[in-house]
Amino acid sequence: MKIVEVTTSPAYSVFIGPHLLENSGSHIAAVHPPCTAVVVTDDIVNNLYTPPVAQSLSNAGFRVVTFVFPNGEQSKTLNTYSSLLSFMVEQGVTRSDLIVALGGGVTGDMAGFAAAIYLRGIDFVQIPTTLLAQSDSSIGGKTGVDFDGYKNMVGAFYMPKLVYMNVSTLKTLDDRQFYSGFAEVMKHGLIKDGMFYEWLLENMYEICDRDVETLIE
């Protein structure tokens, strides 16, 4: 596992490695005391990854409740967002509780925005499961929802307590999702780091074969 420190204010750590979900609870407990953890996820990711995350959180002493919404950009609206806030009120979520964003960019943006304004701000953790979310949207505190036909029109910058990247989840992405994320990674290389871009070209076949565990070692 690799750990990258993000030196924003507040600062936070990014954990990167395979097969991390089973240990997510103990790492989250290290940055936030056990409490009610609201796992926010979509209906596809819920079936794949909520069980190990919820079990790990429970083992670490968290009370786990789960909010599930239909997958896709069409759910990134104020209506879904309002349903999430109502769910948190019904579950008695307090200022000392925590949101866990488990999924792609839509999940992270919406869950992070809820954390930013619920009770004037509560902690949240990002567990991104797509390459696009792991390479871009889960980093830097970008949160928000679409509004009136405009993407990310309503939102806030709000930093997570922890970003927990399990690269093994990339193996369950369909090709379109994976390649859109890989294009974002290549864009970063083109903008900022020529050596990294050359490395991407040299290792493109291994990356596209999802041999990600070997590549990060």
C-alpha positions as CSV (number, residue, x, y, z in Angstrom):
1,M,0.0,0.0,0.0
2,K,1.1,3.5,-0.8
3,I,0.2,6.6,1.2
4,V,0.2,10.1,-0.3
5,E,-0.1,13.1,1.9
6,V,-2.2,16.0,0.5
7,T,-1.0,19.2,2.1
8,T,-4.1,21.3,1.8
9,S,-5.8,22.9,4.8
10,P,-6.9,20.7,6.3
11,A,-4.4,18.1,5.2
12,Y,-5.4,14.5,4.6
13,S,-3.9,11.1,3.5
14,V,-4.6,9.1,0.3
15,F,-4.2,5.3,0.7
16,I,-3.6,3.5,-2.5
17,G,-3.5,-0.3,-2.9
18,P,-5.4,-3.5,-3.7
19,H,-7.8,-5.4,-1.5
20,L,-8.2,-2.5,1.0
21,L,-11.9,-2.6,1.6
22,E,-11.7,-5.3,4.3
23,N,-9.5,-3.0,6.4
24,S,-11.3,0.3,5.7
25,G,-13.0,0.4,9.1
26,S,-9.8,0.5,11.1
27,H,-8.2,3.1,8.9
28,I,-11.3,5.3,9.1
29,A,-11.4,4.9,12.9
30,A,-7.8,6.2,13.0
31,V,-9.0,9.6,11.6
32,H,-12.5,9.7,13.2
33,P,-13.8,8.0,16.4
34,P,-16.4,5.3,15.9
35,C,-19.9,6.8,15.4
36,T,-22.8,6.5,13.0
37,A,-21.3,6.1,9.5
38,V,-23.6,6.9,6.6
39,V,-22.4,4.9,3.6
40,V,-23.6,6.7,0.4
41,T,-23.5,4.6,-2.7
42,D,-25.4,3.7,-5.9
43,D,-27.3,0.6,-6.7
44,I,-24.5,-1.1,-8.7
45,V,-21.7,-0.4,-6.2
46,N,-23.9,-1.3,-3.3
47,N,-24.2,-4.9,-4.6
48,L,-20.4,-5.1,-5.2
49,Y,-18.7,-3.4,-2.4
50,T,-21.0,-2.2,0.4
51,P,-20.9,-5.6,2.3
52,P,-17.1,-5.6,3.0
53,V,-17.0,-1.9,3.8
54,A,-20.0,-2.1,6.2
55,Q,-18.6,-5.2,7.9
56,S,-15.2,-3.6,8.4
57,L,-16.8,-0.4,9.8
58,S,-19.0,-2.5,12.1
59,N,-15.9,-4.4,13.3
60,A,-14.3,-1.1,14.1
61,G,-17.2,0.0,16.2
62,F,-19.2,2.1,13.8
63,R,-23.0,2.0,13.5
64,V,-23.6,1.7,9.8
65,V,-26.6,3.0,7.8
66,T,-26.7,2.9,4.0
67,F,-28.2,5.4,1.5
68,V,-28.5,3.9,-2.0
69,F,-29.6,5.8,-5.1
70,P,-29.9,4.8,-8.8
71,N,-26.6,4.9,-10.6
72,G,-25.7,7.5,-13.2
73,E,-25.4,11.3,-13.7
74,Q,-29.1,11.6,-13.9
75,S,-29.2,11.1,-10.1
76,K,-26.8,13.9,-9.3
77,T,-29.7,16.3,-8.7
78,L,-31.1,18.4,-5.8
79,N,-34.0,15.8,-5.6
80,T,-31.6,12.9,-4.8
81,Y,-29.6,15.2,-2.6
82,S,-32.7,16.2,-0.7
83,S,-33.5,12.6,-0.2
84,L,-30.0,12.0,1.2
85,L,-30.4,14.9,3.7
86,S,-33.8,13.6,4.8
87,F,-32.4,10.1,5.3
88,M,-29.6,11.5,7.5
89,V,-32.2,13.5,9.6
90,E,-34.3,10.3,10.0
91,Q,-31.3,8.3,11.1
92,G,-30.4,10.9,13.7
93,V,-27.1,11.8,12.3
94,T,-25.2,14.4,14.4
95,R,-22.2,16.7,14.0
96,S,-20.0,14.0,15.4
97,D,-21.0,11.5,12.8
98,L,-19.5,10.6,9.4
99,I,-20.4,10.2,5.8
100,V,-18.6,7.5,3.7
101,A,-18.8,8.1,-0.1
102,L,-18.4,4.7,-1.7
103,G,-18.5,4.8,-5.5
104,G,-17.6,7.0,-8.5
105,G,-17.6,10.7,-9.1
106,V,-21.4,11.2,-8.8
107,T,-21.4,9.5,-5.3
108,G,-18.3,11.4,-4.1
109,D,-19.6,14.8,-5.3
110,M,-23.1,14.4,-3.8
111,A,-21.9,12.8,-0.5
112,G,-19.2,15.4,0.0
113,F,-21.7,18.2,-0.6
114,A,-24.0,16.7,2.0
115,A,-21.1,16.6,4.4
116,A,-20.2,20.2,3.6
117,I,-23.6,21.6,4.6
118,Y,-25.3,19.1,6.9
119,L,-25.4,20.7,10.4
120,R,-22.9,23.3,8.9
121,G,-20.4,20.6,8.2
122,I,-19.6,17.0,9.2
123,D,-16.6,14.8,8.4
124,F,-16.6,12.5,5.3
125,V,-14.3,9.9,3.8
126,Q,-13.9,9.1,0.1
127,I,-13.7,5.5,-1.1
128,P,-13.6,6.0,-4.9
129,T,-14.3,2.9,-7.0
130,T,-13.8,4.2,-10.5
131,L,-10.6,5.3,-12.2
132,L,-12.0,8.8,-12.9
133,A,-12.9,9.2,-9.3
134,Q,-9.6,7.8,-8.1
135,S,-7.5,10.0,-10.4
136,D,-9.6,13.2,-10.2
137,S,-12.9,13.8,-8.5
138,S,-12.1,12.3,-5.1
139,I,-9.0,14.6,-4.7
140,G,-9.1,18.3,-3.9
141,G,-12.5,18.5,-2.1
142,K,-14.7,19.1,-5.2
143,T,-18.3,18.5,-4.3
144,G,-21.7,19.4,-5.7
145,V,-24.7,18.5,-7.8
146,D,-26.1,19.4,-11.2
147,F,-28.8,22.1,-11.4
148,D,-31.1,23.4,-14.1
149,G,-29.3,21.5,-16.8
150,Y,-25.8,22.7,-15.8
151,K,-23.2,20.3,-14.5
152,N,-21.8,21.0,-11.0
153,M,-23.7,24.3,-10.7
154,V,-24.3,23.9,-7.0
155,G,-21.5,22.8,-4.7
156,A,-18.6,23.6,-2.4
157,F,-15.0,22.8,-1.9
158,Y,-14.8,20.6,1.2
159,M,-11.9,18.4,2.1
160,P,-12.3,14.7,3.2
161,K,-10.7,13.2,6.3
162,L,-9.3,10.4,4.2
163,V,-9.3,9.1,0.6
164,Y,-9.1,5.3,0.4
165,M,-8.4,4.0,-3.1
166,N,-8.8,0.3,-3.5
167,V,-7.4,-0.3,-7.0
168,S,-8.9,-3.8,-7.2
169,T,-12.3,-2.2,-7.8
170,L,-11.1,-1.1,-11.3
171,K,-11.5,-4.7,-12.5
172,T,-15.3,-4.5,-12.2
173,L,-15.6,-1.4,-14.4
174,D,-17.0,-1.7,-17.9
175,D,-14.6,-0.6,-20.7
176,R,-16.3,2.8,-21.2
177,Q,-15.9,3.8,-17.5
178,F,-12.3,2.6,-17.4
179,Y,-11.2,4.3,-20.6
180,S,-12.8,7.6,-19.6
181,G,-10.8,7.5,-16.4
182,F,-7.6,6.6,-18.2
183,A,-8.1,9.5,-20.5
184,E,-8.2,11.8,-17.5
185,V,-5.0,10.3,-16.2
186,M,-3.3,10.9,-19.5
187,K,-4.5,14.4,-19.5
188,H,-2.8,15.0,-16.2
189,G,0.4,13.7,-17.7
190,L,0.2,15.9,-20.8
191,I,-0.5,19.0,-18.7
192,K,2.1,18.6,-15.9
193,D,4.5,15.6,-16.2
194,G,6.0,14.5,-19.5
195,M,7.9,11.6,-17.9
196,F,4.7,10.3,-16.4
197,Y,2.9,10.6,-19.8
198,E,5.7,8.6,-21.4
199,W,5.4,5.9,-18.7
200,L,1.7,5.7,-19.4
201,L,2.3,5.1,-23.0
202,E,4.9,2.4,-22.2
203,N,2.6,0.6,-19.8
204,M,-0.7,1.2,-21.6
205,Y,-1.4,-2.5,-22.3
206,E,-0.8,-3.6,-18.7
207,I,-3.0,-0.7,-17.5
208,C,-5.8,-1.5,-19.9
209,D,-5.6,-5.1,-18.9
210,R,-6.4,-3.9,-15.3
211,D,-3.0,-5.2,-14.0
212,V,-3.1,-2.3,-11.6
213,E,-1.8,-4.2,-8.5
214,T,1.5,-4.9,-10.2
215,L,1.9,-1.4,-11.6
216,I,1.6,0.4,-8.2
217,E,4.1,-1.9,-6.4
